[in-house]
Amino acid sequence: QNTKDVLPSLINRLDNFMFIFSGSPEHKEFKKIATTKIYMNPLVIDDVIYFLKDNLCIKEATRRVIQLAQIMKDKTMGSPYFLRQFLKELVSNKLIYYDSNNRLEWDIEEILEISATDNVTNTVERSITKYSDPKLYFLYISSCFFSNR
């Protein structure tokens, strides 16, 4: 089973998670292109298990894989975006790693200690701090104009 086989099941649960698709503003036909919003419910546990199996090249959903999937689902509230970011964070912090026998391992206890709020905050902070000072200042000023009042 591959991603194109799972996509229909994900699309059937469209509701809460928003994606925005639009054309490039430089394109001469831009004004004719409508912006489409797609809302998507949080992923269910089977989707998260599939996500882990697919991204970590795991053949079968063992008890440990299901346990990791449940923890990741709980910490990300099933958000596909934060699920992906959380997995990246776990790998970069070596909480998911290959042992000396080239087996995939993870430390459930350490993963449980990571706060979901910290995960979201760190993700946003890391992505913003990559920008130069002028870009950060522009983002700061822009946020004042486009914030909800």
Phi and psi restraints in degrees (value plus and minus 20) as a CYANA .aco file:
   2 ASN   PHI    -142.7  -102.7
   2 ASN   PSI    -199.0  -159.0
   3 THR   PHI     -78.0   -38.0
   3 THR   PSI     -59.2   -19.2
   4 LYS   PHI     -86.2   -46.2
   4 LYS   PSI     -43.1    -3.1
   5 ASP   PHI     -98.3   -58.3
   5 ASP   PSI     -48.9    -8.9
   6 VAL   PHI    -105.5   -65.5
   6 VAL   PSI     -48.2    -8.2
   7 LEU   PHI     -72.7   -32.7
   7 LEU   PSI     -64.2   -24.2
   8 PRO   PHI     -78.6   -38.6
   8 PRO   PSI     -57.1   -17.1
   9 SER   PHI     -88.4   -48.4
   9 SER   PSI     -52.7   -12.7
  10 LEU   PHI     -90.8   -50.8
  10 LEU   PSI     -62.4   -22.4
  11 ILE   PHI     -84.2   -44.2
  11 ILE   PSI     -52.0   -12.0
  12 ASN   PHI     -84.4   -44.4
  12 ASN   PSI     -38.7     1.3
  13 ARG   PHI    -124.4   -84.4
  13 ARG   PSI       2.4    42.4
  14 LEU   PHI     -81.4   -41.4
  14 LEU   PSI     108.2   148.2
  15 ASP   PHI    -190.5  -150.5
  15 ASP   PSI     -84.1   -44.1
  16 ASN   PHI    -117.5   -77.5
  16 ASN   PSI     -51.3   -11.3
  17 PHE   PHI    -108.9   -68.9
  17 PHE   PSI     106.8   146.8
  18 MET   PHI    -121.7   -81.7
  18 MET   PSI     113.3   153.3
  19 PHE   PHI    -138.9   -98.9
  19 PHE   PSI     123.2   163.2
  20 ILE   PHI    -140.8  -100.8
  20 ILE   PSI     105.7   145.7
  21 PHE   PHI    -134.5   -94.5
  21 PHE   PSI     113.4   153.4
  22 SER   PHI    -174.9  -134.9
  22 SER   PSI     148.9   188.9
  23 GLY   PHI    -105.0   -65.0
  23 GLY   PSI     154.1   194.1
  24 SER   PHI     -95.8   -55.8
  24 SER   PSI     116.1   156.1
  25 PRO   PHI     -84.8   -44.8
  25 PRO   PSI     -41.8    -1.8
  26 GLU   PHI     -96.3   -56.3
  26 GLU   PSI     -37.3     2.7
  27 HIS   PHI     -90.2   -50.2
  27 HIS   PSI     113.4   153.4
  28 LYS   PHI     -83.7   -43.7
  28 LYS   PSI     -42.0    -2.0
  29 GLU   PHI    -114.6   -74.6
  29 GLU   PSI      -9.7    30.3
  30 PHE   PHI     -74.4   -34.4
  30 PHE   PSI     -62.9   -22.9
  31 LYS   PHI     -84.2   -44.2
  31 LYS   PSI     -39.6     0.4
  32 LYS   PHI    -107.6   -67.6
  32 LYS   PSI     -30.7     9.3
  33 ILE   PHI    -110.0   -70.0
  33 ILE   PSI     102.0   142.0
  34 ALA   PHI    -104.3   -64.3
  34 ALA   PSI     124.9   164.9
  35 THR   PHI    -104.7   -64.7
  35 THR   PSI     113.2   153.2
  36 THR   PHI    -134.3   -94.3
  36 THR   PSI     111.0   151.0
  37 LYS   PHI    -125.2   -85.2
  37 LYS   PSI     113.2   153.2
  38 ILE   PHI    -141.0  -101.0
  38 ILE   PSI     104.2   144.2
  39 TYR   PHI    -121.2   -81.2
  39 TYR   PSI     119.2   159.2
  40 MET   PHI    -156.2  -116.2
  40 MET   PSI     113.1   153.1
  41 ASN   PHI     -84.5   -44.5
  41 ASN   PSI     138.9   178.9
  42 PRO   PHI     -78.5   -38.5
  42 PRO   PSI     130.9   170.9
  43 LEU   PHI     -86.1   -46.1
  43 LEU   PSI     125.6   165.6
  44 VAL   PHI    -108.3   -68.3
  44 VAL   PSI     147.9   187.9
  45 ILE   PHI     -76.8   -36.8
  45 ILE   PSI     -58.4   -18.4
  46 ASP   PHI     -82.4   -42.4
  46 ASP   PSI     -56.5   -16.5
  47 ASP   PHI     -87.2   -47.2
  47 ASP   PSI     -59.6   -19.6
  48 VAL   PHI     -87.8   -47.8
  48 VAL   PSI     -59.5   -19.5
  49 ILE   PHI     -81.1   -41.1
  49 ILE   PSI     -66.1   -26.1
  50 TYR   PHI     -81.5   -41.5
  50 TYR   PSI     -62.9   -22.9
  51 PHE   PHI     -76.0   -36.0
  51 PHE   PSI     -66.8   -26.8
  52 LEU   PHI     -85.9   -45.9
  52 LEU   PSI     -65.5   -25.5
  53 LYS   PHI     -79.2   -39.2
  53 LYS   PSI     -63.6   -23.6
  54 ASP   PHI     -87.9   -47.9
  54 ASP   PSI     -66.4   -26.4
  55 ASN   PHI     -97.9   -57.9
  55 ASN   PSI     -47.4    -7.4
  56 LEU   PHI    -125.1   -85.1
  56 LEU   PSI     -13.2    26.8
  57 CYS   PHI      34.5    74.5
  57 CYS   PSI      30.2    70.2
  58 ILE   PHI    -119.5   -79.5
  58 ILE   PSI     112.0   152.0
  59 LYS   PHI     -99.0   -59.0
  59 LYS   PSI     -59.7   -19.7
  60 GLU   PHI    -155.0  -115.0
  60 GLU   PSI     133.4   173.4
  61 ALA   PHI    -105.7   -65.7
  61 ALA   PSI      69.9   109.9
  62 THR   PHI     -95.4   -55.4
  62 THR   PSI     154.2   194.2
  63 ARG   PHI     -78.0   -38.0
  63 ARG   PSI     -59.8   -19.8
  64 ARG   PHI     -85.7   -45.7
  64 ARG   PSI     -60.2   -20.2
  65 VAL   PHI     -84.9   -44.9
  65 VAL   PSI     -62.9   -22.9
  66 ILE   PHI     -84.8   -44.8
  66 ILE   PSI     -59.6   -19.6
  67 GLN   PHI     -83.4   -43.4
  67 GLN   PSI     -66.0   -26.0
  68 LEU   PHI     -82.3   -42.3
  68 LEU   PSI     -62.5   -22.5
  69 ALA   PHI     -81.1   -41.1
  69 ALA   PSI     -62.5   -22.5
  70 GLN   PHI     -84.7   -44.7
  70 GLN   PSI     -62.1   -22.1
  71 ILE   PHI     -83.2   -43.2
  71 ILE   PSI     -65.3   -25.3
  72 MET   PHI     -85.4   -45.4
  72 MET   PSI     -59.3   -19.3
  73 LYS   PHI     -82.6   -42.6
  73 LYS   PSI     -65.6   -25.6
  74 ASP   PHI     -83.3   -43.3
  74 ASP   PSI     -62.5   -22.5
  75 LYS   PHI     -93.9   -53.9
  75 LYS   PSI     -45.0    -5.0
  76 THR   PHI    -126.8   -86.8
  76 THR   PSI     -20.1    19.9
  77 MET   PHI      36.3    76.3
  77 MET   PSI       7.2    47.2
  78 GLY   PHI      55.2    95.2
  78 GLY   PSI     -11.7    28.3
  79 SER   PHI     -89.4   -49.4
  79 SER   PSI     102.1   142.1
  80 PRO   PHI     -77.6   -37.6
  80 PRO   PSI     -59.5   -19.5
  81 TYR   PHI     -84.1   -44.1
  81 TYR   PSI     -72.0   -32.0
  82 PHE   PHI     -91.6   -51.6
  82 PHE   PSI     -47.1    -7.1
  83 LEU   PHI     -80.7   -40.7
  83 LEU   PSI     -67.5   -27.5
  84 ARG   PHI     -82.7   -42.7
  84 ARG   PSI     -64.9   -24.9
  85 GLN   PHI     -84.1   -44.1
  85 GLN   PSI     -60.0   -20.0
  86 PHE   PHI     -85.4   -45.4
  86 PHE   PSI     -61.1   -21.1
  87 LEU   PHI     -82.0   -42.0
  87 LEU   PSI     -64.0   -24.0
  88 LYS   PHI     -78.3   -38.3
  88 LYS   PSI     -62.8   -22.8
  89 GLU   PHI     -84.2   -44.2
  89 GLU   PSI     -62.2   -22.2
  90 LEU   PHI     -82.8   -42.8
  90 LEU   PSI     -61.1   -21.1
  91 VAL   PHI     -89.7   -49.7
  91 VAL   PSI     -65.5   -25.5
  92 SER   PHI     -86.2   -46.2
  92 SER   PSI     -49.5    -9.5
  93 ASN   PHI    -110.5   -70.5
  93 ASN   PSI     -11.3    28.7
  94 LYS   PHI      38.7    78.7
  94 LYS   PSI      13.5    53.5
  95 LEU   PHI    -108.5   -68.5
  95 LEU   PSI     -37.7     2.3
  96 ILE   PHI    -142.0  -102.0
  96 ILE   PSI     104.4   144.4
  97 TYR   PHI    -176.2  -136.2
  97 TYR   PSI     148.8   188.8
  98 TYR   PHI    -118.3   -78.3
  98 TYR   PSI     111.2   151.2
  99 ASP   PHI    -100.7   -60.7
  99 ASP   PSI    -195.7  -155.7
 100 SER   PHI     -84.9   -44.9
 100 SER   PSI     -40.3    -0.3
 101 ASN   PHI    -115.6   -75.6
 101 ASN   PSI      -6.5    33.5
 102 ASN   PHI      43.8    83.8
 102 ASN   PSI      11.4    51.4
 103 ARG   PHI    -121.9   -81.9
 103 ARG   PSI     121.3   161.3
 104 LEU   PHI     -92.9   -52.9
 104 LEU   PSI     108.7   148.7
 105 GLU   PHI    -152.9  -112.9
 105 GLU   PSI     138.8   178.8
 106 TRP   PHI    -173.3  -133.3
 106 TRP   PSI     136.4   176.4
 107 ASP   PHI    -126.2   -86.2
 107 ASP   PSI      80.2   120.2
 108 ILE   PHI     -78.6   -38.6
 108 ILE   PSI     -62.0   -22.0
 109 GLU   PHI     -81.6   -41.6
 109 GLU   PSI     -65.1   -25.1
 110 GLU   PHI     -86.6   -46.6
 110 GLU   PSI     -58.9   -18.9
 111 ILE   PHI     -84.8   -44.8
 111 ILE   PSI     -58.3   -18.3
 112 LEU   PHI     -82.9   -42.9
 112 LEU   PSI     -50.6   -10.6
 113 GLU   PHI     -94.0   -54.0
 113 GLU   PSI     -39.3     0.7
 114 ILE   PHI     -93.0   -53.0
 114 ILE   PSI     108.0   148.0
 115 SER   PHI     -99.1   -59.1
 115 SER   PSI     117.1   157.1
 116 ALA   PHI     -82.3   -42.3
 116 ALA   PSI     -58.9   -18.9
 117 THR   PHI     -83.4   -43.4
 117 THR   PSI     -63.0   -23.0
 118 ASP   PHI     -80.3   -40.3
 118 ASP   PSI     -59.9   -19.9
 119 ASN   PHI     -80.0   -40.0
 119 ASN   PSI     -69.3   -29.3
 120 VAL   PHI     -86.6   -46.6
 120 VAL   PSI     -66.5   -26.5
 121 THR   PHI     -81.3   -41.3
 121 THR   PSI     -65.9   -25.9
 122 ASN   PHI     -82.7   -42.7
 122 ASN   PSI     -59.7   -19.7
 123 THR   PHI     -81.5   -41.5
 123 THR   PSI     -68.5   -28.5
 124 VAL   PHI     -85.6   -45.6
 124 VAL   PSI     -64.1   -24.1
 125 GLU   PHI     -81.6   -41.6
 125 GLU   PSI     -65.7   -25.7
 126 ARG   PHI     -82.3   -42.3
 126 ARG   PSI     -60.0   -20.0
 127 SER   PHI     -90.4   -50.4
 127 SER   PSI     -53.6   -13.6
 128 ILE   PHI     -96.7   -56.7
 128 ILE   PSI     -59.1   -19.1
 129 THR   PHI     -90.3   -50.3
 129 THR   PSI     -27.1    12.9
 130 LYS   PHI     -94.3   -54.3
 130 LYS   PSI     -37.7     2.3
 131 TYR   PHI    -101.1   -61.1
 131 TYR   PSI     134.6   174.6
 132 SER   PHI     -93.7   -53.7
 132 SER   PSI     145.3   185.3
 133 ASP   PHI     -76.6   -36.6
 133 ASP   PSI     -64.8   -24.8
 134 PRO   PHI     -80.9   -40.9
 134 PRO   PSI     -58.7   -18.7
 135 LYS   PHI     -88.5   -48.5
 135 LYS   PSI     -59.6   -19.6
 136 LEU   PHI     -83.0   -43.0
 136 LEU   PSI     -60.9   -20.9
 137 TYR   PHI     -83.2   -43.2
 137 TYR   PSI     -61.6   -21.6
 138 PHE   PHI     -81.3   -41.3
 138 PHE   PSI     -64.0   -24.0
 139 LEU   PHI     -81.5   -41.5
 139 LEU   PSI     -60.6   -20.6
 140 TYR   PHI     -82.0   -42.0
 140 TYR   PSI     -69.1   -29.1
 141 ILE   PHI     -84.3   -44.3
 141 ILE   PSI     -63.5   -23.5
 142 SER   PHI     -81.1   -41.1
 142 SER   PSI     -58.3   -18.3
 143 SER   PHI     -84.1   -44.1
 143 SER   PSI     -48.0    -8.0
 144 CYS   PHI     -88.6   -48.6
 144 CYS   PSI     -56.3   -16.3
 145 PHE   PHI     -97.4   -57.4
 145 PHE   PSI     -54.3   -14.3
 146 PHE   PHI    -126.6   -86.6
 146 PHE   PSI      -9.4    30.6
 147 SER   PHI     -97.8   -57.8
 147 SER   PSI     134.5   174.5
 148 ASN   PHI     -96.8   -56.8
 148 ASN   PSI     115.9   155.9
